[in-house]
Amino acid sequence: MSELEFVTQHRRHLHQHPELSLHEFETTQYITRFLDELNVSYEQPLETGAIAYLEGNSDHTIAFRADIDALPIFEENNVDYRSQTDNVMHACGHDGHTTALMLFVKRCKAMADQHQLPHNVVFIFQPAEETGGGANRLIKAGAFNQYPIEAVFGIHVNPFADEGQVVIRDEEITASATEYRFFLKGLSSHVADKEQGHSCGEALIHVLNQVGQIQQYHLNGLKRNIVHMGHFNAGEAINTVPSNGYLEGTIRTYDATDLNIVKNQMNKIAKSVKLLFNVDCEVKFEEGYPATMNSPKLRHIVEQSILSANLKVIEKPLPFLFGEDFSFYGQQLAPSYFAFVGTRSEDKGFITGLHTSHLNFDEKVLIDVANYYEQILNHYGKE
């Protein structure tokens, strides 16, 4: 079987059988069966996912990560390998990430069998990137305690860059993602006696207006931030004063100071609701993923490896504003570097973005990923 046949077969199987975060049971079995066939040792610190390991010829230990979960999206691609599960789809390319790492495992095992594997390698097949913070869960479960990992590398398919291009950036490359929720509690009354109520409708309008002004008046206009209002509602019946109100949304920023400004302003908004409308208001935050920070110390290896894999380096001037839980590896485990491998091809019709019902790409790109990983393995420790 050629490598193109290998990546096509495995990626399309995974694409047909997507599973949501923390429910990747069949996906995990598919991966571990593959590892068993290669006689590669692995562990399963969580119910889903796997950590594989191969011993090399040096004291260096480096890790490579692929996420394995899918999204609750109905696939609209008209292909014979479309998702067989309604409303679940690999719309973020994790089927490709997993397949590329499987190919790299296969190559590394062949090198290890010939006593030619340069370094010890940890292969992370990680669950729950989309929701659940699988990277953080693995770290907290002690999945890497036995491995003296020096660096962690990962990729993401990128439909906004052309095939053959790899987008990189030192320091921040993805944003932090924080969810917020406003809970409002007022007093209901009949509309005929509306003055006796404390309207959450009126109060919610105030909250919406003030949250909408944070970006305009409280954050540096030269920086990229998002304060998004995703869902809101108020009221119970057509002829009563609303006694309940709710707003939820997300904050995306790559600057911790900006995040604190947003959260402080939201706390002030919540306090103002009681003073202005006699409505109780509480805002709660759910910390998501921190910003992904690429270690400048690894930049030279990454750049060399991209070029050695016959790919083109594209420097990104500003970070992406979506979240990515690869960030936990750099924050808690070891220096890390995350790159975005281009999959866009207008000629082939691969032009739609991540998290869309038409995301697709040419599997040959996954061989490029394995080539990049192999070049990292070859260059590491020689800088």
C-alpha positions in Angstrom: 0.0 0.0 0.0 1.4 3.4 -1.0 1.4 6.2 1.5 -1.3 8.1 -0.5 -3.4 5.0 -0.3 -2.7 4.7 3.4 -3.8 8.2 4.3 -6.7 8.1 2.0 -8.1 4.9 3.4 -7.6 5.8 7.1 -8.7 9.4 6.8 -11.9 8.5 4.9 -12.8 5.8 7.4 -12.4 8.2 10.2 -14.4 10.8 8.3 -17.3 8.4 7.8 -17.3 7.6 11.6 -17.0 10.8 13.5 -17.5 11.0 17.2 -18.1 14.0 19.5 -15.7 15.1 22.3 -15.3 12.5 25.1 -17.3 10.0 23.1 -14.5 8.9 20.7 -14.8 5.2 21.6 -14.8 3.7 18.1 -12.2 6.2 17.0 -10.0 5.1 19.9 -10.4 1.4 19.1 -9.5 2.1 15.5 -6.3 3.9 16.6 -5.3 1.3 19.2 -5.9 -1.6 16.7 -3.6 0.1 14.3 -1.0 0.5 17.1 -1.4 -3.2 18.1 -0.8 -4.2 14.5 2.4 -2.2 14.4 3.4 -3.6 17.9 3.7 0.0 19.2 3.1 0.3 23.0 0.5 2.7 24.2 -1.5 3.8 27.3 -5.0 5.1 27.7 -5.0 7.5 30.6 -8.6 8.6 29.8 -11.6 6.7 28.6 -10.9 7.8 25.0 -7.6 8.7 23.2 -4.2 7.0 23.5 -0.6 7.9 24.2 1.9 5.8 22.2 5.7 5.7 22.7 8.8 4.6 20.8 12.3 4.6 22.2 15.0 6.2 20.0 18.8 6.5 20.0 19.2 9.6 22.2 18.2 11.0 25.5 15.9 13.5 23.8 12.1 13.0 24.1 9.8 15.0 21.9 6.0 14.7 21.4 3.6 15.1 18.5 -0.1 15.6 19.0 -3.3 14.9 17.0 -6.8 15.6 18.1 -9.4 13.0 17.3 -12.9 14.4 18.0 -15.6 15.8 15.6 -18.3 18.5 15.7 -22.1 18.5 16.0 -22.5 19.5 12.4 -24.6 17.9 9.6 -22.3 17.2 6.6 -23.3 18.5 3.2 -20.4 17.2 1.2 -21.6 15.0 -1.7 -18.9 12.4 -1.4 -19.0 8.7 -1.0 -17.1 8.9 2.3 -19.4 11.5 3.9 -20.3 11.1 7.6 -22.5 8.2 8.4 -23.7 9.8 11.6 -26.3 12.5 11.3 -25.4 15.8 12.7 -21.8 14.8 13.5 -18.9 15.6 11.2 -15.2 16.0 11.1 -15.7 19.7 10.1 -12.4 20.8 11.7 -10.1 18.3 10.0 -9.2 16.2 13.0 -9.6 13.1 10.9 -6.7 14.4 8.9 -4.6 15.3 12.0 -5.1 11.7 13.3 -4.3 10.1 10.0 -1.1 12.1 9.5 0.1 11.1 13.0 -0.7 7.4 12.2 1.5 7.7 9.1 4.2 9.2 11.2 3.9 6.5 13.8 4.3 3.9 11.0 7.4 5.6 9.7 8.9 5.9 13.2 8.3 2.3 13.9 10.1 1.3 10.7 13.1 3.5 11.8 13.0 2.0 15.3 13.0 -1.6 14.0 16.2 -0.6 12.1 17.6 1.1 15.2 17.6 4.4 13.3 15.0 6.4 15.3 16.9 9.6 16.2 15.0 10.3 19.5 12.4 9.0 21.9 8.9 9.9 20.5 5.6 10.3 22.3 2.5 10.2 20.0 -0.5 11.9 21.5 -3.9 10.9 20.1 -5.9 13.4 22.1 -9.6 13.4 22.7 -11.9 16.4 23.3 -10.2 19.3 21.7 -13.5 20.9 20.6 -15.1 20.8 24.0 -13.7 19.4 27.3 -10.1 20.5 27.1 -8.7 17.0 26.4 -5.1 18.3 26.5 -5.6 19.6 30.0 -7.4 16.4 31.1 -4.5 14.3 29.9 -1.9 16.5 31.7 -3.9 16.5 35.0 -4.3 12.7 34.7 -0.5 12.3 34.8 -0.4 10.9 31.2 3.1 12.4 30.6 4.7 12.0 34.0 6.9 9.1 32.9 8.1 10.9 29.8 10.7 13.7 30.1 9.2 15.6 27.1 11.4 18.5 25.9 9.1 19.9 23.2 5.6 19.3 21.8 4.7 19.8 18.2 1.3 19.9 16.5 -0.5 21.1 13.3 -3.9 22.1 12.2 -5.2 22.0 8.6 -5.8 25.5 7.3 -8.3 26.0 4.5 -7.3 29.7 4.3 -3.7 28.9 3.1 -2.9 27.1 -0.2 -1.6 23.6 -0.4 2.1 23.5 0.2 2.1 26.5 2.6 2.6 26.3 6.3 1.5 29.3 8.4 3.6 29.9 11.6 4.1 32.7 14.1 6.2 32.9 17.3 4.5 33.7 20.6 0.6 33.9 20.3 -0.9 32.1 17.4 -4.4 31.4 18.7 -6.5 33.4 21.1 -7.7 32.6 24.6 -11.4 31.6 24.7 -13.5 32.5 27.7 -17.3 32.1 28.0 -19.5 34.5 29.9 -23.1 34.3 31.1 -25.3 37.0 32.6 -28.2 35.9 34.8 -31.0 38.4 35.5 -33.8 38.0 38.1 -36.5 40.6 38.4 -40.1 40.7 39.6 -43.0 39.8 37.4 -46.4 41.6 37.2 -49.3 41.8 34.9 -48.8 44.3 32.0 -51.8 46.2 33.4 -49.8 46.9 36.5 -46.3 47.0 34.9 -45.0 49.6 37.3 -45.2 47.1 40.1 -42.7 44.8 38.3 -38.9 44.9 37.9 -38.4 44.3 34.3 -35.6 42.0 33.1 -36.5 43.1 29.6 -35.5 46.6 30.3 -32.4 45.5 32.2 -31.3 43.1 29.5 -31.4 45.8 26.9 -29.0 47.8 29.1 -26.7 44.8 29.5 -26.7 44.2 25.7 -25.9 47.8 25.0 -23.1 48.0 27.5 -21.5 44.7 26.5 -21.6 45.9 22.9 -19.7 49.0 23.8 -16.7 47.3 25.5 -14.8 46.8 22.3 -15.4 50.3 21.2 -14.6 52.2 24.3 -12.5 50.1 26.7 -10.1 48.1 24.5 -7.2 49.3 22.3 -8.5 49.7 18.8 -5.2 48.5 17.3 -5.6 45.1 18.9 -7.8 42.2 17.7 -10.4 41.2 20.3 -13.9 39.7 20.1 -16.6 40.3 22.7 -19.4 38.2 21.1 -23.0 38.0 22.2 -24.3 34.6 21.1 -27.7 34.0 22.8 -30.0 36.0 24.9 -33.7 36.0 26.0 -36.0 37.5 28.6 -39.6 37.0 29.7 -42.2 34.4 30.2 -45.5 35.5 28.6 -46.9 38.1 26.2 -48.8 40.0 28.9 -46.4 40.0 31.8 -43.3 41.9 32.9 -40.3 39.7 32.3 -38.9 38.4 35.5 -36.0 36.5 34.1 -33.3 37.4 31.6 -30.2 35.7 30.2 -27.2 36.5 28.0 -24.3 34.3 27.0 -21.4 34.8 24.7 -17.6 34.4 24.2 -14.6 36.5 24.6 -11.6 36.0 22.3 -8.3 37.7 23.0 -4.6 36.9 23.0 -3.7 39.5 25.6 -4.3 38.6 29.2 -4.6 42.3 30.1 -7.4 42.8 27.6 -9.2 39.8 28.9 -9.1 41.3 32.4 -10.4 44.6 31.1 -13.4 42.9 29.5 -14.1 40.8 32.7 -13.8 43.8 35.0 -16.2 45.9 32.7 -18.7 43.1 32.7 -18.7 42.9 36.5 -19.4 46.6 36.6 -22.2 46.2 34.2 -23.8 43.5 36.3 -23.6 45.7 39.4 -25.2 48.7 37.6 -28.3 46.6 36.7 -29.4 46.5 40.4 -28.9 50.3 40.8 -30.7 51.2 37.6 -33.5 48.6 37.4 -33.8 47.0 40.8 -33.0 43.7 39.0 -30.5 41.2 40.4 -27.8 40.4 37.9 -24.8 38.0 38.2 -22.2 37.4 35.5 -20.2 34.2 35.5 -17.1 33.3 33.5 -16.0 29.9 32.3 -12.4 29.8 31.5 -11.8 28.1 28.2 -8.4 27.6 26.5 -5.5 30.0 27.0 -3.8 31.5 24.1 -1.5 29.1 22.2 2.1 30.4 22.6 4.7 29.2 20.2 8.2 29.0 21.7 10.7 31.2 19.8 13.4 28.7 20.8 11.7 26.1 18.5 11.3 28.5 15.6 14.5 27.5 13.8 13.8 23.8 14.0 10.2 24.4 12.7 11.3 26.6 9.9 14.1 24.3 8.8 11.8 21.3 8.9 9.1 23.0 6.8 11.6 23.9 4.1 13.2 20.5 4.2 9.8 19.0 3.6 9.6 21.1 0.4 6.9 23.3 1.9 6.7 27.1 2.0 6.8 29.1 5.2 4.2 31.8 5.6 4.6 34.2 8.5 1.3 35.3 10.1 1.5 38.9 11.4 -1.4 38.5 13.9 -2.8 35.5 15.7 -5.9 33.6 14.8 -8.9 34.5 17.0 -10.2 31.0 17.6 -9.3 28.9 20.6 -7.2 25.7 20.6 -6.4 23.4 23.5 -3.0 22.6 22.2 -2.2 25.7 24.3 -2.2 23.6 27.5 0.9 21.7 26.4 3.0 24.8 26.1 1.5 26.2 29.3 1.9 23.2 31.5 4.1 20.5 29.9 7.0 21.7 27.7 7.9 24.4 25.1 5.6 23.9 22.1 5.0 25.0 18.5 1.8 24.8 16.6 1.6 25.3 12.8 -1.2 25.6 10.2 -0.8 23.4 7.1 -2.5 24.8 4.0 -5.3 22.7 2.4 -6.9 25.3 0.2 -7.3 24.5 -3.5 -9.7 26.5 -5.7 -9.1 24.1 -8.6 -10.3 21.1 -6.5 -13.1 23.1 -4.8 -11.5 22.9 -1.3 -12.3 26.5 -0.2 -14.7 26.4 2.7 -13.6 27.2 6.2 -13.2 25.3 9.4 -16.4 24.3 11.3 -18.4 24.4 8.1 -20.6 21.6 6.6 -18.5 21.5 3.4 -14.9 21.3 4.8 -12.8 18.9 2.7 -9.3 18.5 1.5 -6.9 16.4 -0.6 -5.4 13.6 1.5 -2.0 14.1 -0.1 -1.6 17.1 2.3 -1.4 14.6 5.2 1.8 13.1 3.7 3.2 16.7 3.8 2.4 16.7 7.5 4.2 13.4 8.1 7.2 14.7 6.1 7.3 17.9 8.3 7.1 15.8 11.5 9.9 13.5 10.2 12.1 16.6 9.5 11.5 17.9 13.0 12.7 14.5 14.3 15.8 14.8 12.1 16.7 18.4 12.9 15.9 18.2 16.7 19.0 18.4 18.9 21.3 19.7 16.1 20.6 23.4 16.5 
